[in-house]
Amino acid sequence: MLKVHSRCDLSCDHCYVYQHADQTWRGRPVRMSTATVRAAARRIAEHAREHALPVVHVVLHGGEPLLLGAAGLREVLAELRAAITPWTRLDLRMQTNGVLLDDELCRLLVDEDVQVGVSFDGDRAANDRHRVFAHGGSSHDHVRRALALLRRPEHRASYAGILCTVDVRNDPDRVYEALLAESPPRVDLLLPHATWDNPPPRPGPGSTPYADWLGRVHRRWVDEGRPMSIRLFEALRPGGGGTEAFGLAPADVLVIEADGSWEQVDSLKTAYHGAAGTGFDVFGQSVDEAARHPGVAVRQEGVDGLCATCRACPVVDRCGGGLYAHRWRTGSGFDNPSVYCADLLRLVDSVDAYPRPARQPPAAAPADDLLDDLATGHGSTATLALLAATQLSITRALLVSCRDRGGSPAAWELLVHLDQAAPEAVRAVLEHPFVRPWLVHRLDSSARSGARPAVDPLPALAVAAALRAGVPAAVHVPVRADAITLPTHGGLVLPGLGESAEVTVLRGGFRVRGGSVERTVLLDPVESSAGWRPTRDVSVPGGWLLIEDGDPYRDCYGQPVAPRLADPAARALGRTVAEAWRVVQRDVPAHAATLDGGLRAVVPLTPDPVRPLRSATARHAFGAVAVTPHPDPETMAVLLVHEWQHAKLGAALDLYDLVEPGQGTRIRVPWRPDPRPPEGVLQGVYAHLAVTQVWQSRAASTGGDASAHADRYLSWTRDGVDALLASRSLTAAGERFVGRLRHALEETRVGSR
């Protein structure tokens, strides 16, 4: 967390920076200097490089970061990217009160791929109870204007959500409705900062007013089908994963103040003056040195770092002792339960006692709103996140099946350990698009009588996750054709390895021993003579993308995949894909936002002079598309949008039956000479709707050939939708989905006039 500006244009009376015990802000510079930003960026890059981190998360904070202005903000972002992106993916966030947000800043945030959270406490009465200007004036209209800007299609990709501080004097229903009206991707409901020395106000007769208030919001949220993500409720569910405020996950936040000082988590400022201090700064100490500070280290210990009361509590794995700052009491320090302990216990009970009811939709309606959102032609980032989460769940289920069918027990134990200690590392590996095809291949081969089982994937996945997490481990990994594949990292090809090799994870690499071979491999982006063939990363507006031309399980498209590209060819493809991504942002920003949310790899197909523009997706390889390398970004942009539509719809079809099972129907469509099955037509019209939207956007700018392309795809899509609806081959949910596609198509047509 970078405190890029240490003053604020609001005067919120519940602010822990200015209104609570710690007053160190008074002696700090107003804004972070360029030299401090540069030193901070170097420290972050150094840490990422030394630990081979796949991603670092940087939050621009304050005070109010928008007080930097567009030029100052652009300078900070440039320094961060220049230092950090050569070594890892940079996930940029910002927390703002929104007062100064305007079109120029929104464009900058979208261009720089910065996700923005806005502080907003609900309806006017609730928001203006605390969040006001120094003269006492309301900030409500200013913040709502900022949220309206972020909701606009061209800015939506940067809208991360709303941070709302609970005040139990506010009406929970009115607060909930005000938050929902802003269509946030996520809401964080925060308990107001308090300690045992300065406990929270508890108006009214009840002993747990915060649990009662939140429980009322939770019941309404559940009754309405969870229409938005509310992080607190999701974190408190069994296996919810936890946050800084809940759960036992290790603390992973360090703060860099405006003067370059390293500090612990920012909320400690509510405890006592100087509570967050470490005595370190970015000019003299590294991230590792700051992370070894006792105040940080104690929050890495999980349940062992909690007081005896918490350790004996039956819900400790859910609340995790509450926010660290809320445990403070003079005399016993932080060795206490949260000052909200009684509320947390009651809230966990309330969440458990009020599960989501079984929904009984009418026959014509789908099971939830996800399909309606996808039927717009693109879908929201929240829907894409849900699709990605369900695909990960399927992969995890397949992983368990592989364990049950002879998977390595030692590798499984390591994966379980890593999933608890470093869940992001395991998640990154399991989200690699070709892990699921590998698992499916393994299960299919083990089910066929007399067939030789495919390579057990568990050992390689465990090694890959351990490498990402920087956790030492030694695992015996099966070898096939002298090769070991480590998803997300690359492949090792060494003749003489035998059928199994011991792989030992080291700092920054690994050692392999097998057969007559012993070799140490450093994870270096440059291909080495040791047989190590690393994956190649491409920086795109949405983050990082792999040019995946080495994983053996990428060969799942029914079309020949290209062998590993030479470095110049891989770089050329990467440049084209990155530029194509920017073209998608230009033409159809809503589709670009869904690319940002899920596309993780591009697989080169073997060039074919007869069909130079081939592309494909595979049902089991969510997160990847395959394309024939093509030098034109405008053409590549259309291919990316087209294939990503297939990937999204395929993920939806894993959740919903849109086509009646057992259909022998074949439907004639204008884009193919052969009659197609209903699901094939459904995939076709969904992809063509997006392509229509691309060409219509271009036609509005250039006319000419773009208009002709737009008209052709519009006609194709309309005819395909009408034929599909007339075929009577869809379920009720499918008919609703396609009907809404038809509506979206007509809106597209009208909008192009």
C-alpha positions in Angstrom: 0.0 0.0 0.0 1.6 3.3 -1.1 0.5 6.5 0.7 1.1 8.6 -2.4 -0.7 11.6 -0.8 -1.0 12.2 3.0 -3.8 14.8 3.1 -7.5 14.5 2.3 -10.2 16.8 0.9 -12.8 15.3 3.2 -13.0 15.4 7.0 -14.5 12.1 7.9 -14.8 11.8 11.7 -14.3 8.1 11.7 -11.0 8.2 9.8 -8.3 6.2 11.4 -5.5 8.2 9.7 -6.5 11.7 11.1 -9.1 11.2 13.9 -7.7 8.2 15.9 -4.8 7.6 18.2 -1.9 7.8 15.7 -1.1 11.3 14.5 2.2 10.6 12.7 0.6 12.1 9.5 1.3 15.5 10.9 5.1 15.1 10.4 4.9 13.6 6.9 5.2 15.3 3.5 2.0 16.2 1.8 2.8 13.9 -1.2 5.2 11.1 -1.9 8.2 12.5 -3.9 9.4 11.0 -7.1 12.6 9.8 -5.4 10.5 8.0 -2.8 8.2 6.4 -5.4 11.2 5.2 -7.3 12.9 3.7 -4.2 9.6 2.0 -3.3 9.2 0.6 -6.8 12.8 -0.7 -6.7 12.2 -2.4 -3.4 9.0 -4.1 -4.7 10.7 -5.2 -7.9 13.7 -6.5 -5.9 11.3 -8.6 -3.7 9.4 -9.9 -6.7 12.6 -10.9 -8.5 14.2 -12.6 -5.5 11.1 -14.6 -4.7 10.0 -15.2 -8.3 6.5 -13.8 -7.4 4.0 -14.2 -10.2 2.2 -11.0 -9.2 2.5 -8.1 -6.8 -0.5 -6.1 -5.7 0.0 -2.3 -5.2 -2.7 -0.1 -3.7 -2.5 3.6 -4.1 -3.8 5.1 -0.9 -3.7 8.2 1.2 -5.1 10.5 2.5 -6.7 10.9 -0.9 -4.6 9.7 -3.8 -6.5 11.7 -6.4 -5.1 14.9 -4.9 -2.1 14.0 -7.0 -4.0 15.0 -10.1 -3.8 13.3 -13.5 -0.2 14.3 -14.2 1.1 13.3 -10.7 -0.8 10.0 -10.8 0.5 9.2 -14.3 4.1 9.8 -13.1 3.6 7.5 -10.1 2.2 4.7 -12.3 5.0 5.1 -14.8 7.7 4.7 -12.1 6.0 1.6 -10.8 5.6 0.0 -14.1 9.1 0.8 -15.3 10.6 -0.9 -12.2 8.2 -3.8 -11.5 6.8 -5.1 -14.8 10.1 -6.5 -16.1 10.0 -8.9 -13.2 6.4 -9.7 -12.4 2.8 -8.8 -13.2 1.7 -5.6 -11.5 -1.9 -5.6 -10.1 -2.7 -1.9 -9.5 -5.5 -0.8 -7.2 -6.6 2.5 -5.7 -8.9 3.4 -2.8 -10.5 6.9 -3.1 -13.3 9.0 -1.7 -14.2 9.7 -5.4 -14.8 13.5 -4.9 -12.2 14.5 -7.5 -12.9 11.7 -10.1 -13.6 13.0 -13.6 -13.5 11.8 -17.2 -9.8 12.4 -17.6 -8.9 10.5 -14.5 -11.3 7.7 -15.4 -9.6 7.4 -18.8 -6.2 7.4 -17.2 -7.2 4.6 -14.7 -8.7 2.5 -17.5 -5.6 3.0 -19.7 -3.3 2.1 -16.9 -5.5 -0.9 -15.7 -6.0 0.5 -12.2 -8.9 -1.0 -10.3 -10.7 1.6 -8.2 -12.5 1.2 -4.9 -14.7 4.1 -3.7 -15.6 4.8 -0.1 -19.3 5.3 0.2 -21.5 4.7 3.2 -24.9 4.4 1.5 -27.9 6.7 1.3 -27.5 10.4 1.9 -28.2 10.3 5.6 -25.8 7.4 6.2 -23.0 8.7 4.0 -23.2 12.3 5.5 -23.2 11.1 9.0 -19.4 10.8 8.7 -18.1 11.5 5.2 -18.3 15.3 4.9 -16.1 18.2 3.9 -14.3 20.2 6.6 -17.0 22.9 6.4 -19.6 20.2 7.2 -21.0 20.1 3.6 -22.3 16.8 2.1 -20.1 14.6 -0.1 -23.0 12.4 -1.2 -23.7 13.8 -4.6 -19.9 14.0 -5.4 -19.4 10.3 -4.6 -22.5 9.2 -6.5 -21.3 11.2 -9.5 -18.0 9.3 -9.3 -19.7 6.0 -9.1 -21.8 6.9 -12.2 -18.6 7.7 -14.1 -17.2 4.3 -13.2 -20.3 2.5 -14.3 -20.1 3.9 -17.8 -19.1 1.1 -20.2 -15.9 2.8 -21.2 -14.8 3.0 -17.5 -16.4 -0.1 -16.1 -13.2 -2.1 -16.3 -11.7 0.0 -13.6 -14.7 -0.2 -11.2 -13.6 -2.5 -8.4 -16.3 -1.8 -5.8 -17.4 0.1 -2.8 -16.0 0.3 0.7 -18.8 1.0 3.3 -18.2 1.6 7.0 -21.0 0.3 9.2 -22.8 2.6 11.6 -25.6 0.8 13.4 -27.6 4.1 13.7 -28.2 3.9 9.9 -31.1 2.0 8.5 -29.6 -1.3 7.1 -32.2 -1.7 4.4 -31.7 1.8 3.1 -27.9 1.4 3.1 -28.2 -1.9 1.3 -30.5 -0.4 -1.3 -28.2 2.5 -1.9 -25.2 0.3 -2.3 -27.0 -2.0 -4.7 -28.2 0.9 -6.8 -24.6 1.7 -7.7 -24.1 -1.8 -9.3 -20.8 -2.5 -7.6 -18.7 -5.5 -8.6 -18.0 -6.0 -4.9 -18.9 -4.3 -1.5 -16.7 -4.4 1.6 -18.7 -3.8 4.7 -16.3 -2.7 7.4 -16.8 -2.5 11.2 -15.8 0.9 12.5 -12.3 0.9 14.0 -12.3 0.5 17.7 -10.3 -1.1 20.5 -10.8 -2.3 24.1 -9.5 1.1 25.2 -12.0 2.9 22.9 -14.8 0.5 22.3 -17.4 1.0 19.6 -20.7 2.7 20.3 -23.5 0.3 21.1 -26.8 2.2 21.0 -30.0 0.4 21.9 -30.7 -2.4 24.3 -29.1 -5.3 22.4 -25.6 -6.6 23.2 -24.6 -7.4 19.6 -25.9 -4.5 17.5 -23.3 -4.9 14.8 -24.2 -8.6 14.3 -27.9 -7.7 14.3 -27.4 -4.9 11.7 -25.2 -7.1 9.5 -27.5 -10.1 9.9 -30.4 -8.1 8.6 -28.4 -7.1 5.5 -27.3 -10.7 5.1 -30.8 -12.1 5.1 -32.0 -9.6 2.5 -28.9 -10.3 0.4 -29.6 -14.0 0.5 -33.3 -13.6 -0.1 -32.6 -11.5 -3.3 -30.2 -14.1 -4.7 -26.9 -12.4 -3.7 -27.2 -9.7 -6.4 -23.7 -8.4 -5.7 -20.6 -9.7 -4.1 -20.4 -8.8 -0.4 -16.9 -9.7 0.8 -17.6 -10.0 4.5 -20.4 -12.6 4.1 -18.4 -14.6 1.5 -15.4 -14.6 3.8 -17.4 -15.8 6.8 -18.8 -18.9 5.0 -17.0 -22.2 5.7 -14.0 -22.3 3.4 -14.6 -18.6 2.4 -10.9 -17.9 2.4 -10.8 -15.0 4.8 -9.7 -11.4 4.5 -7.4 -9.1 6.6 -10.4 -8.7 9.0 -11.5 -12.4 9.1 -9.9 -15.8 8.8 -6.5 -17.1 9.5 -4.7 -16.3 6.2 -1.2 -14.8 6.8 -1.0 -11.0 6.7 0.4 -9.9 3.3 0.2 -6.1 3.5 3.0 -3.6 4.1 2.5 0.1 3.9 4.9 2.6 2.5 4.2 6.1 3.9 4.6 9.3 2.0 8.1 9.8 3.4 9.1 6.2 2.5 8.7 4.7 6.0 7.7 1.0 6.1 4.7 0.5 8.3 2.5 -2.4 9.3 -1.1 -2.7 8.3 -2.7 0.8 8.3 -5.6 0.1 10.6 -3.2 -0.2 13.6 -3.3 3.6 13.7 -6.5 3.2 15.7 -4.6 1.5 18.6 -2.0 4.1 19.8 0.4 6.7 18.5 3.1 5.0 16.4 1.5 1.6 16.5 2.0 0.9 12.8 5.7 2.0 12.8 8.6 -0.3 12.1 11.6 2.1 12.3 12.4 1.0 8.7 12.2 2.8 5.3 12.5 1.9 1.7 15.9 3.7 1.4 17.5 1.5 4.0 15.6 -1.7 4.3 14.1 -4.3 2.0 10.7 -5.9 1.9 12.1 -9.0 3.6 13.5 -6.9 6.4 10.3 -5.1 7.0 8.3 -8.3 6.9 10.5 -9.7 9.7 9.3 -7.0 12.0 7.7 -8.7 15.0 4.4 -7.0 14.5 4.2 -8.4 11.0 5.6 -11.8 11.8 3.0 -12.5 14.5 0.3 -12.2 11.9 1.9 -15.0 9.9 1.3 -17.6 12.6 -2.3 -18.3 12.0 -4.2 -19.6 15.1 -0.9 -19.9 17.1 -0.7 -16.1 17.0 -4.0 -15.6 18.7 -4.9 -15.3 22.4 -6.0 -18.3 24.4 -9.7 -17.3 24.3 -9.6 -17.3 20.5 -7.7 -20.5 20.2 -10.4 -22.3 22.2 -13.2 -20.7 20.2 -15.2 -23.1 17.9 -15.4 -20.5 15.1 -11.8 -19.3 15.2 -11.2 -20.7 11.7 -14.0 -18.4 10.5 -13.4 -15.1 12.3 -9.7 -15.6 12.8 -9.8 -13.4 15.9 -11.1 -10.4 13.9 -9.1 -7.5 12.7 -5.7 -7.3 14.5 -6.1 -3.6 15.4 -9.5 -4.3 17.1 -7.7 -6.6 19.7 -5.7 -3.8 21.3 -5.9 -3.2 25.1 -3.5 -1.2 27.2 -1.5 -3.7 29.3 -2.1 -6.8 27.3 -1.4 -5.4 23.8 -3.0 -7.3 21.0 -3.2 -10.6 23.0 -7.0 -10.3 23.3 -10.1 -11.3 21.3 -11.5 -8.6 19.1 -13.5 -5.9 20.8 -16.3 -7.1 18.4 -15.9 -10.7 19.6 -19.6 -11.2 20.7 -20.8 -9.6 17.5 -18.5 -11.9 15.3 -19.7 -15.0 17.1 -23.3 -14.1 16.7 -22.8 -13.1 13.1 -21.2 -16.4 12.2 -24.1 -18.2 13.8 -26.5 -15.9 11.8 -24.8 -16.6 8.5 -24.8 -20.4 9.2 -28.5 -20.3 10.2 -29.7 -18.5 7.1 -28.5 -20.5 4.1 -29.6 -19.5 0.6 -33.1 -20.9 0.1 -33.8 -23.3 -2.8 -34.9 -21.1 -5.6 -38.0 -22.0 -7.5 -37.9 -19.9 -10.7 -40.8 -19.9 -13.1 -40.5 -22.4 -15.9 -39.4 -19.6 -18.4 -36.6 -18.2 -16.2 -33.1 -19.5 -15.7 -31.7 -20.3 -12.3 -30.1 -16.9 -11.8 -29.1 -13.7 -13.4 -25.8 -14.9 -14.9 -27.4 -15.9 -18.2 -29.3 -12.6 -18.5 -26.0 -10.8 -18.1 -24.2 -12.9 -20.7 -27.1 -12.4 -23.1 -26.0 -8.7 -23.4 -23.3 -10.0 -25.7 -20.4 -9.5 -23.4 -21.4 -9.9 -19.7 -20.0 -8.1 -16.8 -16.7 -8.6 -15.0 -18.6 -10.0 -12.0 -20.2 -12.6 -14.3 -16.8 -13.5 -15.8 -15.3 -13.8 -12.3 -18.2 -16.3 -11.4 -17.6 -18.3 -14.5 -13.9 -18.5 -13.8 -14.6 -19.5 -10.2 -16.9 -22.4 -11.3 -14.3 -23.5 -13.8 -11.7 -23.6 -11.0 -14.2 -25.6 -8.9 -14.5 -28.2 -11.7 -10.7 -28.5 -11.9 -10.4 -29.0 -8.2 -13.1 -31.8 -8.3 -11.1 -33.5 -11.1 -8.0 -33.1 -9.0 -9.6 -35.0 -6.2 -10.7 -37.7 -8.6 -7.1 -38.1 -9.8 -5.9 -38.5 -6.3 -8.6 -41.2 -5.7 -7.4 -43.0 -8.8 -3.8 -43.6 -7.8 -2.4 -40.1 -7.6 0.8 -39.6 -5.6 -0.1 -39.3 -1.8 3.1 -37.3 -1.1 2.3 -34.8 -3.9 -1.3 -34.5 -2.7 -0.1 -33.8 0.9 2.1 -31.0 -0.5 -0.7 -29.5 -2.5 -3.0 -29.5 0.5 -0.3 -27.8 2.6 0.4 -25.2 -0.1 -3.4 -24.6 -0.5 -3.5 -23.6 3.1 -0.1 -21.7 3.3 0.0 -20.2 -0.2 -3.5 -20.4 -1.7 -2.8 -17.9 -4.5 0.1 -20.0 -5.7 -2.1 -23.1 -6.0 -4.9 -21.2 -7.5 -2.6 -19.7 -10.2 -1.4 -23.2 -11.2 -4.9 -24.8 -11.2 -6.2 -21.9 -13.3 -3.6 -22.6 -16.0 -5.8 -23.6 -18.9 -4.2 -26.9 -19.7 -4.3 -28.4 -16.2 -7.9 -29.5 -16.7 -7.2 -31.2 -20.0 -4.4 -33.1 -18.3 -6.6 -34.2 -15.5 -9.3 -35.3 -17.9 -6.8 -37.2 -20.0 -5.5 -38.9 -16.9 -9.0 -39.9 -15.8 -10.0 -41.1 -19.3 -7.0 -43.2 -19.7 -7.4 -44.8 -16.2 -11.0 -45.7 -17.1 -10.1 -47.5 -20.3 -9.5 -51.2 -19.8 -6.0 -52.2 -20.8 -4.9 -48.6 -21.5 -1.7 -47.2 -20.1 -2.6 -44.5 -17.6 -1.5 -41.0 -18.6 1.1 -39.3 -16.4 0.0 -38.6 -12.9 -0.4 -34.8 -12.8 -0.3 -34.3 -9.0 3.6 -34.3 -8.6 4.1 -31.7 -11.3 1.3 -29.5 -10.1 2.7 -29.6 -6.6 6.2 -28.7 -7.8 4.7 -25.8 -9.9 2.8 -24.5 -6.9 5.8 -24.8 -4.6 7.9 -22.9 -7.1 5.4 -20.1 -7.2 5.1 -20.0 -3.4 8.9 -20.2 -2.8 8.3 -23.2 -0.6 11.2 -25.8 -0.4 10.0 -29.3 -1.3 11.2 -32.5 -2.9 8.8 -34.5 -5.1 9.2 -37.5 -7.4 7.8 -36.5 -10.7 6.9 -39.0 -13.5 8.8 -38.5 -16.8 7.4 -39.1 -20.2 9.4 -38.8 -23.4 12.4 -37.3 -21.5 10.2 -34.4 -20.4 8.7 -32.9 -17.3 6.0 -30.2 -17.6 5.5 -27.6 -14.9 2.3 -25.7 -15.7 2.7 -21.9 -15.7 6.5 -22.2 -15.6 7.6 -24.3 -18.6 9.0 -27.7 -19.5 12.3 -29.5 -19.0 13.5 -31.8 -21.7 16.6 -33.9 -20.8 17.4 -37.2 -22.4 18.3 -39.9 -19.8 15.9 -38.8 -17.1 14.4 -42.3 -16.9 10.8 -42.8 -15.9 10.8 -40.7 -12.7 13.0 -37.9 -11.4 13.3 -36.3 -8.0 12.6 -32.6 -8.3 13.8 -30.4 -5.4 12.4 -26.8 -5.2 15.2 -24.3 -4.5 15.3 -20.5 -4.1 14.7 -19.2 -7.6 14.7 -22.6 -9.3 14.8 -26.4 -8.9 17.2 -29.3 -9.0 16.3 -32.5 -10.9 17.8 -36.0 -10.4 16.8 -38.9 -12.6 18.4 -41.7 -14.5 21.9 -40.6 -15.3 21.1 -36.9 -15.1 21.4 -34.3 -12.4 20.8 -30.7 -13.3 19.9 -27.4 -11.5 17.6 -25.1 -13.4 17.1 -21.4 -12.6 13.8 -19.9 -13.5 15.1 -17.4 -16.0 13.1 -15.9 -18.9 16.0 -16.7 -21.2 15.9 -20.2 -22.7 19.0 -22.1 -21.4 21.1 -24.9 -22.8 20.0 -27.1 -19.9 16.8 -28.1 -21.8 14.6 -25.7 -19.8 11.9 -24.2 -22.0 10.2 -21.5 -20.0 6.8 -20.1 -20.9 6.9 -16.7 -22.5 4.9 -13.9 -20.9 3.3 -11.0 -22.8 2.3 -7.8 -21.1 -1.2 -6.9 -22.2 -3.6 -4.1 -21.0 -5.3 -6.7 -18.8 -2.1 -7.9 -17.1 0.0 -10.8 -18.4 -0.7 -13.5 -21.0 1.2 -16.6 -21.8 2.2 -17.6 -25.3 1.7 -21.3 -24.5 3.6 -23.4 -27.1 5.1 -26.0 -24.9 2.5 -27.6 -22.7 1.8 -31.1 -24.2 -1.9 -30.9 -23.2 -2.5 -27.8 -25.3 -3.1 -30.2 -28.1 -6.8 -30.3 -27.4 -8.3 -28.1 -30.2 -8.9 -30.6 -32.9 -6.4 -28.6 -35.0 -2.7 -29.0 -35.3 -0.9 -26.9 -32.7 2.4 -25.3 -33.6 5.7 -26.6 -32.1 7.6 -24.3 -29.8 8.2 -21.0 -31.6 11.6 -19.4 -32.0 12.1 -16.5 -29.7 11.7 -13.8 -32.5 8.4 -15.4 -33.6 7.1 -15.7 -30.1 7.9 -12.0 -29.5 6.2 -11.0 -32.7 3.1 -12.9 -31.8 3.1 -11.4 -28.3 3.4 -7.8 -29.8 0.4 -8.6 -32.1 -1.7 -10.0 -29.3 -0.9 -7.0 -27.0 -1.8 -4.5 -29.8 -4.9 -6.5 -30.6 -6.0 -6.3 -27.0 -5.7 -2.5 -27.2 -7.8 -2.6 -30.4 -10.5 -4.5 -28.5 -10.4 -1.8 -25.8 -10.9 0.8 -28.4 -13.7 -0.9 -30.3 -15.7 -2.7 -27.6 -14.5 -1.8 -24.1 -17.1 -4.1 -22.4 -15.6 -7.1 -24.3 -12.1 -6.0 -23.4 -13.1 -6.1 -19.7 -14.0 -9.7 -20.0 -10.8 -10.5 -21.7 -9.0 -8.9 -18.8 -10.9 -11.0 -16.4 -10.2 -14.4 -17.8 -8.0 -14.8 -20.9 -4.7 -16.2 -19.7 -3.0 -17.9 -22.6 -2.8 -17.9 -26.4 -1.8 -21.1 -28.2 -0.3 -20.8 -31.7 -1.8 -23.1 -34.3 0.3 -24.5 -37.2 0.0 -22.1 -40.2 -2.1 -23.3 -43.1 -1.9 -21.4 -46.4 -5.3 -22.7 -47.3 -6.9 -21.3 -44.1 -4.7 -18.5 -42.8 -7.2 -17.2 -40.2 -7.9 -20.3 -38.1 -8.8 -20.0 -34.4 -10.3 -22.3 -31.8 -11.3 -22.9 -28.2 -11.5 -26.1 -26.2 -14.3 -26.8 -23.7 -11.8 -28.1 -21.1 -9.3 -25.3 -21.6 -11.1 -22.2 -20.2 -8.8 -19.2 -20.2 -7.0 -20.0 -23.5 -7.7 -19.5 -27.2 -5.8 -20.9 -30.1 -4.9 -18.8 -33.1 -2.8 -19.0 -36.2 -0.1 -16.3 -35.8 -1.1 -13.3 -37.9 0.7 -9.9 -38.1 -2.4 -7.7 -38.2 -3.7 -6.5 -34.8 -7.1 -5.5 -36.2 -7.6 -9.0 -37.5 -6.3 -10.6 -34.3 -8.6 -8.5 -32.2 -11.7 -10.0 -34.0 -10.3 -13.5 -33.5 -9.8 -12.9 -29.8 -13.3 -11.5 -29.2 -14.8 -14.3 -31.3 -13.1 -17.2 -29.5 -13.5 -15.7 -26.1 -17.3 -15.7 -26.7 -17.0 -19.5 -27.2 -15.0 -19.8 -23.9 -17.6 -17.9 -21.9 -20.6 -19.7 -23.3 -18.8 -23.1 -22.8 -18.3 -22.2 -19.1 -22.0 -21.3 -18.9 -23.0 -24.6 -20.5 -21.1 -26.3 -17.7 -23.7 -24.7 -15.3 -26.9 -24.7 -17.3 -28.7 -26.9 -19.8 -29.7 -24.6 -22.6 -30.3 -27.3 -25.2 -32.7 -30.1 -24.7 -30.7 -33.3 -24.2 -30.8 -36.0 -26.9 -31.4 -33.6 -29.7 -31.0 -35.0 -33.2 -32.1 -31.7 -34.8 -29.9 -30.1 -37.4 -30.3 -26.4 -38.2 -29.2 -24.6 -41.4 -27.2 -21.4 -40.8 -25.9 -18.9 -43.3 -22.3 -19.0 -42.2 -21.8 -22.8 -42.7 -22.8 -25.0 -45.7 -23.6 -28.0 -43.4 -26.6 -28.1 -41.0 -25.4 -27.7 -37.4 -26.6 -29.2 -34.1 -28.4 -26.7 -31.8 -25.4 -26.2 -29.5 -23.2 -25.4 -32.4 -25.7 -22.8 -33.6 -25.9 -21.4 -30.1 -22.2 -21.0 -30.0 -22.2 -19.5 -33.5 -24.8 -16.8 -32.8 -23.2 -15.9 -29.5 -19.7 -15.4 -31.1 -21.2 -13.6 -34.1 -23.1 -11.2 -31.9 -19.8 -10.0 -30.4 -18.2 -9.8 -33.9 -21.2 -7.7 -35.0 -20.5 -5.3 -32.2 -16.9 -5.0 -33.1 -17.6 -4.2 -36.8 -20.4 -1.8 -35.9 -18.0 0.1 -33.6 -15.5 0.3 -36.4 -18.1 1.3 -39.0 -19.1 4.2 -36.8 -15.6 5.5 -37.1 -14.5 4.5 -40.6 -17.5 3.3 -42.6 -16.5 1.5 -45.8 -15.6 -2.2 -45.5 -16.4 -2.1 -41.8 -20.0 -1.3 -42.5 -20.3 -4.2 -45.0 -18.8 -6.6 -42.4 -21.1 -5.3 -39.7 -24.2 -5.8 -42.0 -23.1 -9.3 -42.9 -22.5 -10.5 -39.3 -25.8 -8.8 -38.2 -27.7 -10.7 -40.8 -26.0 -14.0 -40.0 -26.6 -13.6 -36.3 -30.3 -12.6 -36.7 -31.0 -15.5 -39.0 -29.2 -17.9 -36.7 -31.1 -16.7 -33.7 -34.5 -17.0 -35.4 -33.7 -20.5 -36.7 -32.6 -21.6 -33.3 -35.8 -20.2 -31.6 -37.9 -21.9 -34.4 -36.2 -25.3 -33.9 -37.9 -25.9 -30.5 -34.7 -27.5 -29.4 -33.9 -25.3 -26.4 -34.8 -25.6 -22.7 -36.9 -22.9 -21.1 -33.6 -21.3 -19.9 -32.2 -21.6 -23.4 -35.2 -19.9 -25.0 -35.0 -17.0 -22.5 -31.2 -16.7 -23.2 -31.6 -16.7 -26.9 -34.6 -14.4 -26.8 -32.5 -11.9 -24.8 -29.7 -12.3 -27.4 -32.2 -11.3 -30.0 -33.1 -8.2 -28.0 -29.4 -7.4 -27.6 -28.9 -7.8 -31.4 -31.8 -5.4 -32.1 -30.3 -2.9 -29.7 -27.0 -3.2 -31.5 -28.7 -2.7 -34.9 -30.5 0.4 -33.6 -27.4 1.8 -32.1 -25.5 1.5 -35.4 -28.0 3.7 -37.3 
